[in-house]
Amino acid sequence: MRGRKRNFVACVHCRQMKLACDGLRKFPAACSRCTKAGRLCSVDPSFKRVKKREQLEAAQRELQDIKRSLKGHEHGQEPSDNSPSTRVTPYDSFSSLRSEIHISDSVFTSKTIGGAEISADLIRDLSMDFSENYHRQCPFLPPFPTFLEYSEACPLLLHTILVISLGGKPEHVELFSKVVDSVRTMSYDSMKPEHLSLQSMQALLLLCYWPLPYSKRIEDPLHSFIAIATHMGYRLGLHRPSHFAMDFENKTLLDGNIAILGRITWAVCFIMNVSVTSQLGLPTTIRLDRGLLEILAAKPDWLPDTLYYQLHISRQAFNIASTLEDCGSLSNDGLSSDQLPVIRVFDTELKALEYRFSTSWSLSDHLTFLGCRMMLYTLALTAISESLENDDRNHVLGVESPSHWVTQGYLTAIATIRTAASMRDKLLTSPTRLHKLLMNAVCYLLLLKCSRYQDLVVSTTLSSGISQGWNILRGLSITPGDFTSRACLILERLARYSEMLQPQDRTNGLLVLKSRMGANIAFSTALRTREFSRKIQHYQASSESDTIEQHADNLGIEDQSFSMESSWEDLFLDMEMWTRSVE
């Protein structure tokens, strides 16, 4: 008779159906039954099976509630035209492209990009797709058909919109690869000083929101793009009031609508600058100027709500990074030796921000906020890394013990994964920075699972979070071998290593790298995986590796190559850093 796996809890779907679950063997992938059914595989130890009769009664009650609400809506009053929910800002009408497109088909003409001809109908469809699924998340472009005339001064802007939309179309993979190469070349040319324009700046910002795929880390232009876009904004005078436009290099900002468009673009630039530099653990290259502070103090009517919320979140991230990087006497990791009181203050400010805006946030706004909170907790873990490595979890540092920050990071990572799961298909077209926030959450859970601090949390919830996050992330890959697919490979291998670890093999601390601020988690995950890979190679090469091989067979990874042929240094670090940090 087959025995039950100790400490293993079947997924919710298998428990509901009273079926055997192979989630442990498939980890971090979904179990076979959930994969076949196309369901989200999740584990909940508190789940109680619901009988079919109870399910039917619940569905009937829900149907009755819907009928009552619809009946009440029919007799209700029509919403006022001045209602905040129906108010249209000057640049929201880009998102109403579908209602306008039937009267303006003639404005679309076929184009040849990268040797590939794109028909007018396809350009129209791609533009509609961009407006409905992408532009709402960073609305800073003028409305159609004004946009077509507006983008004539910079063909890169229209081409960027087309390539972003093509990236989500599996049926246009070949066309996407041709257009990508052309847009990549054009984007490099746009960084030349003679191509300075608001349109070029907007194109680079869009390429920061939805980056083009690259095969090697050294080829990733993201940091260069945001630095050049910020530099363009300064040269255009976007950091100054519009009546100073004559003092800078863009006289078109004297136009009222263009001036507003410039201010929105500058707010987007600040948001993305903070995001990109935080991902890399580098200092920001932008400042909070008077114009941005005015927007933060009182939301103008022309600023979309989502940008207003993201600006507040980015401002907190900016303050956290700049303060903790520069205050007091710095240690080797770049942090002040007495930064915990400051971290505690920022934690309170984030809670206040959450109380103020959370009821109005979209899921993507909430995910952005959780990313900011995770960055703060990463800095806290970096500050207490010595206590963690000495297994001094109960030593009180001021107000709380090191275990407090470990647990807070865990709760934030779980919340991030659950929020991403709630977004479902919308996550595929969301900005790539949200994908990286999800990846960061999975990285943290894996580092926790590999450490001796895993006993602070429920193991089944921890493993379920890893599996759920990894499966969501795997579905966000656009092209084979892109950043997301390479990251999933690393996460999968570390997840399998974590299942093989004996208690004495678990790490004392969480972080390997401690000098990259909020990016320490992602970098540490890559380093930790490579460290375990080397140990596996050593065990497999020795005559005493029978136990390890048996574990590998049980996990179904006997066909996996542990030589780590993947180009790790291209994903995160330079080879010199690998040598310095691991060996």
Buried (B, 14 or more C-beta within 10 A) or exposed (E): EEEEEEEBBBBBBBBBBEBEBBBBBBBBBBBBBBBEEEBBBBBEEEBEEEEEEEEEEEEEEEEEEEEEEEEEEEEEEEEEEEEEEEEEBBBBBBBBBEEBBEEEEEBBEEBEBBEBEBEBEBBBBBBBBBBBBBBBBBBBBBBBBBBBEBBEEBBBBBBBBBBBBBBBBEEBEEBBBBBBBBBBEBBEEBBEEEBBBBBBBBBBBBBBBBBBBBBEBEEBBBBBBBBBBBBBBBBBBBBBEBEEBEEBBBEBBEEEEBBBBBBBBBBBBBBBBBBBBBBBBBEBBBEBBEBBEEBBEEBEEBBBBBBBBBBBBBBBBBBBBBBBBEEEEBBEBBBBEEBBEBBBEBBEBBEEBBEEBEEEBBBBBBBBBBBBBBBBBBBBBBBBBEBBBEBBBEEEBEEBBBBBBBBBBBEBBBBBBBBBBEBEEBBBBBBBBBBBBBBBBBBBBBBBBBBBBBEBBBBBBBBBBBBBBBBBBBEBBBBEBBBBBBBBBBBBBBBBBBBBBEEEEBBEBBBBBBBBBBBBBBBBBBBBBBBBBBBBBEBEEEEEBEEBEEBBEEBEBEEEEBEBEBEBBBBBBEEEBBEEBEE
